[in-house]
Amino acid sequence: MLDRDMESTYPSSFTEPDMGRHTPYVVQPDYRIYELNKRLQTRTEDSDNLWWDAFATEFFEDDATLTLSFCLEDGPKRYTIGRTLIPRYFSTIFEGGVTDLYYVLKHSKESYHNSSITLDCDQCSMVTQHGKPMFTKVCTEGRLILEFTFDDLMRIKMWHFTIRHYRELVPRSILAMHAQDPQVLEQLSKNITRMGLTNFTLNYLRLCVILEPMQELMSRHKTYNISPRDCLKTCLFQKWQRMVAPPGRTSQSAVIPFLLRHTASTPQPRSARPAHNAEPTRQQTNKRRKRKNSASSTSNSSAGNINSMNSKKKGPAGNFSLSSQLTNKLSATFVLTYIHITAGSCFKKC
């Protein structure tokens, strides 16, 4: 239905995609959406990640961003993902039971700039055809703002879709088939999407909140082919080195071995150790002398307490900073392990 309408709308002056790329002065921005719809219709069940990467490379810039804004039961939501996460976003739509996806633009406005073209469509519809859990057509309506690069490729640099409302349409034939079954009718009356998005897509957008800040780790993992734990260690090492060791000071690689070596070689003062063992004997002698002279025992006990307090102060004071630093390092190690567990699951999913 969309192809017939679009082919009758555009004149014959537009060149076909197989005849070469057209110049940006001839092609209209909404025609790129028409090409995007045609490419989505060529998707098959065997389309893998390479197909989706090629799809995103053809229609999105390397630094493109995709933003979705909508309102759920618990409040407004806004998700922004980068170029590396865009292919997975489109694939999750079909993994949620969608068999067909296309966008319909009505009364769109275009504005040309020096290096970009902006398309603003206040009446945009994202139409999805669901085959499971039941045959349903979902029309998600909202405002779509696109920013294209003003060049021969004319790829999307910014995609912002604000969802206002949606409708789920069930064919009358299905309702007539199950008119005598109240359980099936009750199931048909329930929505299969939330604001036109499937649970697969919503879960992926929530996961992108964690994945988006970890793009540096993923790029390092793909570039150098190292484990996620090593990626975390390397990134944290570089960031901490920039904060702790500015130019002109000792580097972090020299600080850590020196700190560990100094901590291991620093002996504990002996005066602090026997103080705890000698104190009970003093208390016993004080108890024995208390019968003879209570005043002298009081003065001796107070003096002993002062000496013990002084010995305690002199003991670990010199190593307090070192012990606190080691404690911070141990806590950082636990945090690193926790992040590694989260990163491992994210790497597997991506």
C-alpha positions as CSV (number, residue, x, y, z in Angstrom):
1,M,0.0,0.0,0.0
2,L,2.8,2.4,0.9
3,D,4.8,1.7,-2.3
4,R,1.8,2.4,-4.5
5,D,1.0,5.7,-2.8
6,M,4.6,6.8,-2.8
7,E,5.2,5.9,-6.4
8,S,2.2,7.9,-7.5
9,T,3.3,10.9,-5.4
10,Y,6.8,11.3,-6.7
11,P,7.4,12.3,-10.3
12,S,9.5,10.3,-12.7
13,S,12.4,12.6,-12.4
14,F,13.7,10.7,-9.4
15,T,16.4,8.1,-10.4
16,E,16.1,4.6,-9.1
17,P,18.7,3.4,-6.4
18,D,20.3,1.0,-8.8
19,M,21.0,3.7,-11.4
20,G,23.4,5.5,-9.1
21,R,23.2,8.0,-6.2
22,H,21.3,11.2,-7.0
23,T,22.6,14.6,-6.1
24,P,21.2,16.3,-2.9
25,Y,19.7,19.1,-5.0
26,V,17.2,16.7,-6.7
27,V,16.3,14.2,-3.9
28,Q,13.9,15.3,-1.3
29,P,14.4,14.2,2.3
30,D,11.1,12.3,2.5
31,Y,12.3,10.2,-0.4
32,R,15.1,8.9,1.7
33,I,12.4,7.6,4.2
34,Y,10.7,5.9,1.2
35,E,14.0,4.2,0.4
36,L,14.4,3.2,4.1
37,N,10.9,1.6,4.0
38,K,11.8,-0.3,0.9
39,R,15.0,-1.6,2.4
40,L,13.1,-2.8,5.5
41,Q,10.7,-4.7,3.3
42,T,13.6,-6.7,1.9
43,R,14.4,-8.0,5.3
44,T,14.1,-11.7,5.8
45,E,14.0,-14.1,8.8
46,D,17.6,-14.9,8.0
47,S,18.8,-11.3,8.3
48,D,21.7,-11.3,10.8
49,N,23.7,-8.6,12.4
50,L,25.7,-7.9,9.3
51,W,22.5,-7.1,7.4
52,W,21.4,-4.6,10.1
53,D,24.9,-3.0,10.2
54,A,24.7,-2.5,6.4
55,F,21.2,-1.0,6.8
56,A,22.4,1.4,9.4
57,T,25.5,2.3,7.4
58,E,23.4,3.2,4.4
59,F,20.9,5.5,6.2
60,F,22.7,6.8,9.3
61,E,25.9,8.8,9.8
62,D,28.8,7.4,11.8
63,D,28.0,9.9,14.6
64,A,24.2,9.7,14.3
65,T,21.9,9.6,17.3
66,L,18.4,8.2,17.7
67,T,16.1,9.6,20.3
68,L,12.6,8.3,21.4
69,S,10.4,10.3,23.7
70,F,7.1,9.0,25.0
71,C,5.1,8.8,28.2
72,L,4.4,5.5,30.1
73,E,2.4,4.8,33.2
74,D,5.2,5.8,35.5
75,G,6.0,9.0,33.8
76,P,7.7,10.5,30.7
77,K,10.7,8.6,29.1
78,R,13.4,9.8,26.8
79,Y,16.1,7.4,25.4
80,T,19.0,8.5,23.2
81,I,21.3,5.9,21.6
82,G,24.3,6.3,19.4
83,R,25.3,4.9,16.0
84,T,26.6,1.6,17.3
85,L,23.3,0.8,19.0
86,I,20.9,1.8,16.2
87,P,21.1,-1.5,14.2
88,R,20.1,-3.5,17.3
89,Y,17.2,-1.1,18.0
90,F,15.6,-1.8,14.6
91,S,16.2,-5.6,14.9
92,T,14.5,-5.7,18.3
93,I,11.3,-4.3,16.7
94,F,11.1,-7.4,14.5
95,E,12.2,-9.8,17.4
96,G,9.1,-8.6,19.3
97,G,6.7,-10.2,16.8
98,V,6.6,-7.5,14.1
99,T,6.6,-8.7,10.5
100,D,6.4,-5.4,8.7
101,L,7.5,-1.9,9.6
102,Y,7.3,1.4,7.6
103,Y,6.9,5.1,8.2
104,V,4.3,7.4,6.7
105,L,5.0,11.2,6.6
106,K,2.2,13.7,6.1
107,H,2.7,17.5,5.5
108,S,6.4,17.5,6.3
109,K,8.4,20.7,6.3
110,E,12.0,21.0,5.1
111,S,14.6,23.5,5.9
112,Y,18.0,23.7,4.1
113,H,21.2,24.7,5.8
114,N,24.8,24.9,4.8
115,S,25.8,21.4,5.8
116,S,22.5,19.8,6.7
117,I,18.8,19.4,5.8
118,T,16.1,19.3,8.5
119,L,12.8,17.5,8.0
120,D,10.0,18.2,10.5
121,C,6.9,16.1,10.2
122,D,4.2,16.8,12.8
123,Q,2.0,13.9,11.5
124,C,4.3,10.9,11.3
125,S,2.9,7.4,11.7
126,M,5.1,4.3,12.5
127,V,3.0,1.4,11.2
128,T,3.9,-2.1,12.5
129,Q,2.2,-5.4,11.5
130,H,2.3,-7.9,14.3
131,G,2.0,-11.6,13.7
132,K,2.3,-12.7,17.3
133,P,0.9,-13.0,19.9
134,M,-2.0,-12.2,17.6
135,F,-2.5,-10.6,14.2
136,T,-2.6,-6.9,15.0
137,K,-1.8,-3.7,13.2
138,V,-0.4,-0.9,15.4
139,C,-0.3,2.7,14.3
140,T,2.0,4.9,16.4
141,E,1.6,8.6,15.7
142,G,3.8,11.4,16.7
143,R,6.3,14.0,15.6
144,L,9.4,13.0,13.7
145,I,12.4,15.4,13.3
146,L,15.3,14.3,11.0
147,E,18.5,16.0,10.2
148,F,20.3,14.8,7.0
149,T,23.8,15.6,5.8
150,F,23.8,17.8,2.8
151,D,25.9,15.6,0.5
152,D,25.6,12.8,-2.0
153,L,25.0,10.1,0.6
154,M,22.4,12.2,2.4
155,R,22.4,10.0,5.6
156,I,20.6,10.7,8.8
157,K,22.5,12.5,11.5
158,M,19.8,13.0,14.0
159,W,16.5,11.0,14.5
160,H,14.0,12.3,17.1
161,F,10.6,10.6,17.3
162,T,8.1,11.9,19.9
163,I,5.2,9.5,20.4
164,R,1.9,11.1,21.2
165,H,-0.6,8.2,21.0
166,Y,-1.1,4.8,19.3
167,R,-3.8,2.5,18.1
168,E,-4.0,-1.2,17.9
169,L,-6.3,-2.5,15.2
170,V,-7.6,-6.1,15.2
171,P,-9.3,-7.5,12.0
172,R,-13.1,-8.1,12.2
173,S,-12.6,-11.6,10.8
174,I,-10.6,-12.6,13.9
175,L,-13.3,-11.2,16.2
176,A,-16.0,-13.1,14.3
177,M,-14.0,-16.4,14.6
178,H,-13.8,-16.1,18.4
179,A,-17.1,-14.4,19.1
180,Q,-18.3,-17.4,21.2
181,D,-15.2,-17.7,23.2
182,P,-15.1,-15.1,26.0
183,Q,-11.5,-16.0,27.1
184,V,-10.1,-15.3,23.6
185,L,-12.1,-12.1,23.4
186,E,-10.7,-11.0,26.7
187,Q,-7.2,-11.7,25.4
188,L,-7.9,-9.8,22.2
189,S,-9.0,-6.8,24.2
190,K,-5.6,-6.5,25.9
191,N,-2.9,-4.3,24.4
192,I,0.2,-6.1,23.0
193,T,2.4,-2.9,23.0
194,R,3.1,0.0,25.3
195,M,2.9,3.3,23.4
196,G,3.3,1.3,20.2
197,L,6.6,-0.3,21.3
198,T,7.1,-4.0,22.1
199,N,8.6,-5.3,25.3
200,F,11.7,-6.3,23.4
201,T,12.3,-2.8,22.3
202,L,11.5,-1.2,25.7
203,N,13.9,-3.6,27.5
204,Y,16.6,-2.9,25.0
205,L,16.1,0.9,25.5
206,R,16.5,0.4,29.2
207,L,19.6,-1.6,28.6
208,C,21.0,1.2,26.4
209,V,21.1,3.4,29.5
210,I,23.9,1.1,30.6
211,L,25.3,0.4,27.2
212,E,25.6,4.0,25.9
213,P,28.3,5.1,28.5
214,M,30.2,1.8,27.8
215,Q,30.8,2.6,24.1
216,E,34.5,3.3,24.9
217,L,34.8,-0.2,26.4
218,M,33.1,-1.9,23.5
219,S,35.2,-0.1,20.9
220,R,38.4,-1.0,22.8
221,H,37.2,-4.6,23.0
222,K,36.6,-4.8,19.2
223,T,39.7,-2.9,18.3
224,Y,42.3,-4.7,20.5
225,N,40.4,-8.0,21.0
226,I,40.9,-8.0,24.7
227,S,38.6,-9.2,27.5
228,P,36.0,-6.9,29.1
229,R,37.9,-7.0,32.4
230,D,41.1,-5.8,30.7
231,C,39.1,-3.1,28.9
232,L,37.8,-1.9,32.2
233,K,41.2,-1.9,33.8
234,T,42.8,-0.1,30.9
235,C,40.1,2.6,30.8
236,L,40.1,3.1,34.6
237,F,43.9,3.2,34.6
238,Q,44.0,5.9,32.0
239,K,41.3,8.0,33.6
240,W,42.8,7.7,37.1
241,Q,46.2,8.5,35.7
242,R,44.9,11.7,34.2
243,M,43.3,12.8,37.5
244,V,46.0,11.7,39.9
245,A,49.2,12.2,38.0
246,P,49.0,15.6,36.1
247,P,52.1,16.7,34.1
248,G,55.2,17.3,36.3
249,R,54.2,14.8,39.0
250,T,54.9,11.1,39.7
251,S,53.1,8.8,37.3
252,Q,50.6,6.3,38.6
253,S,52.8,3.4,37.4
254,A,55.4,4.5,39.9
255,V,53.0,5.4,42.7
256,I,51.3,2.0,43.1
257,P,54.4,-0.2,43.4
258,F,56.0,2.3,45.8
259,L,52.9,2.4,47.9
260,L,52.5,-1.3,48.1
261,R,56.3,-1.8,48.8
262,H,56.3,0.9,51.4
263,T,53.3,-0.6,53.1
264,A,54.7,-4.1,53.2
265,S,58.1,-3.0,54.5
266,T,56.8,-0.6,57.2
267,P,56.9,-2.5,60.5
268,Q,54.4,-1.9,63.3
269,P,55.9,-0.2,66.4
270,R,56.6,-2.6,69.1
271,S,55.6,-0.2,71.8
272,A,52.0,-0.5,70.7
273,R,51.8,-4.3,70.8
274,P,52.8,-5.1,74.4
275,A,50.8,-2.2,75.7
276,H,47.6,-4.3,75.4
277,N,49.2,-7.3,77.1
278,A,50.8,-5.3,79.9
279,E,47.7,-3.4,80.8
280,P,45.8,-6.3,82.6
281,T,48.8,-6.9,84.9
282,R,48.8,-3.3,85.9
283,Q,45.1,-3.4,86.6
284,Q,45.7,-6.5,88.9
285,T,48.5,-4.7,90.8
286,N,46.3,-1.7,91.2
287,K,43.6,-3.8,92.6
288,R,46.0,-5.3,95.1
289,R,47.3,-1.9,96.1
290,K,43.8,-0.5,96.4
291,R,43.3,-2.2,99.7
292,K,46.4,-0.5,101.2
293,N,46.2,3.0,99.7
294,S,43.2,4.0,97.6
295,A,44.6,7.5,96.8
296,S,47.9,6.2,95.4
297,S,46.0,3.5,93.4
298,T,43.8,6.2,91.8
299,S,46.8,8.3,90.7
300,N,48.6,5.2,89.4
301,S,45.6,4.0,87.4
302,S,45.1,7.5,85.9
303,A,48.8,7.7,85.0
304,G,48.7,4.2,83.5
305,N,45.6,5.1,81.4
306,I,47.4,8.2,80.1
307,N,50.5,6.2,79.1
308,S,48.4,3.6,77.4
309,M,46.5,6.3,75.4
310,N,49.8,7.9,74.4
311,S,51.2,4.6,73.3
312,K,48.1,3.9,71.2
313,K,48.3,7.3,69.6
314,K,52.0,6.8,68.7
315,G,51.4,3.4,67.2
316,P,49.2,3.4,64.0
317,A,49.2,7.2,63.4
318,G,52.0,7.0,60.8
319,N,50.3,4.3,58.7
320,F,46.8,5.7,58.8
321,S,47.0,7.3,55.4
322,L,48.5,4.2,53.9
323,S,45.8,1.9,55.3
324,S,43.0,4.2,54.1
325,Q,44.5,4.2,50.6
326,L,44.7,0.4,50.6
327,T,41.1,0.3,51.8
328,N,40.1,2.5,48.9
329,K,41.9,0.2,46.5
330,L,40.2,-2.8,47.9
331,S,36.8,-1.2,47.5
332,A,37.7,-0.1,44.0
333,T,38.5,-3.7,43.2
334,F,35.1,-4.8,44.4
335,V,33.4,-2.1,42.2
336,L,35.5,-3.2,39.3
337,T,34.4,-6.8,39.7
338,Y,30.8,-5.8,39.9
339,I,31.1,-3.7,36.7
340,H,32.8,-6.6,35.0
341,I,29.8,-8.8,35.7
342,T,27.5,-6.3,34.2
343,A,29.8,-5.6,31.3
344,G,30.1,-9.3,30.5
345,S,26.3,-9.7,30.1
346,C,26.2,-6.5,28.0
347,F,28.9,-7.8,25.7
348,K,27.1,-11.1,25.2
349,K,23.9,-9.4,24.3
350,C,25.5,-7.0,21.8
